Amino acid sequence: MKKLMTFLILTMLILPIEQVGAISEQTVRIKDITHVKGIRENQVVGYGLVVGLQNTGDNSRHTQMTSQQMLLALGTVIDQSNYIQKGTSAAVIVTATIPPFAKEGDKIDVTVSAMADAKSLSGGVLVQTQLRAPNGEIVAVAQGPVSTGGVKASSGGASSSKGVTTTGRVPNGGIIERDILTSIGDETSLTLLLDKADYTMASRISKTIATRIAPAKAIDGGAVEVSIPQKYRNDRVTFLALIENQIVGAVSEKAKVVVNERTGTIVIGGNTKLLPAAIAHGGITITISVENEIVQPNPFSQGQTALQQNAGVQITERQASLIEMQANSSLSDLVSALNNIGVTPLDLIAILQALSSAGSLQAEIEVI
């Protein structure tokens, strides 16, 4: 009996092949590429208890103690924490992100994550948990049924799972307990921060605002300071609404190649250029075959029948291809040339890194 084992690597190649339109024809809104300094989200965290689990909770002693303290707070006296059955509850960390300008009574989603050896939080209910800011102040409370995105089942010593069952969410389970006060700028000005720092874009934004609305100047590649006119000092929301809907011309992004070596994903920016270069590519195919042979013992030797594996390894190397790239070759030229020699995404990653080391690839390589 012969068994052939073939090793395959499945990868995904993402290559933009359409030419980018003229940059001068592209425009963006200021609100899509900037945010106001000081306007941000707030993270809160709390320690809680999920109850109602069907023997999928944890076996932690600390969870029993927490359950005892909770019952004492509710007016129920339990002499010893080990009177509480294990497996029906789980200690969890509850996290949430509060948006800016949140008001008392607003609802938010919270994330619940098991701390100990709980097998699943599916079907459980989060008991009211206080959520605190980094300064220790209670900002919100959370409670409600936990929704997990996975399923886990077991029977007779066998188990099967799909997705993660030890982390879940409580949609609209958090309630804000106090207003989140956020200041929009200082007395006379506010600062717009670019989501991606760029000197050209900062200059365009400042000139657009200064020409149409109010005095503005670019502080650096990532910030634009805008003076607030006297008539808008007490109506900053209207002032920001005017600014964020202004249109500015888009800028050409820096040439970049993004590589994910774990998945074989490659994204090549449209502005990527090449200096003169020659690329040689050769492929190696390795095939491993296993032949199972039954070995019988010698007569009257009291030996046992055995299974022997005879493995064979065959290496095939195809002839390398040589492709020459002209000066200032574009993205489409690069893609066409590499496709002609039949490179895989993993081979392409090595080729791009070699081109960068040789000084031919006029782009930054970012590995994620």
Secondary structure, DSSP 8 states (H G I E B T S, - for coil): -EEEE------------S----GGG-EEEGGGTEEETT---EEEEEEEEEE--SS-S---HHHHHHHHHHHHHTT---S-GGGS-TTSEEEEEEEEEE-TT--TT-EEEEEEEE-SS-S--TT-EEEEEEEE-TTS-EEEEEEEE-EES-EEEEETTEEEEES-SSEEEEEEEEEE-S------S-SSEEEEEESS--HHHHHHHHHHHHHHTS-EEEEETTEEEEE--GGGTT-HHHHHHHHHT-EEE------EEEEETTTTEEEE-TT-EE-SEEEEE--EEEEEEEEEEEE---TTS----EEEEEEEEEEEE---EEEEE-TTB-HHHHHHHHHHTT--HHHHHHHHHHHHHTT-EESEEEE-
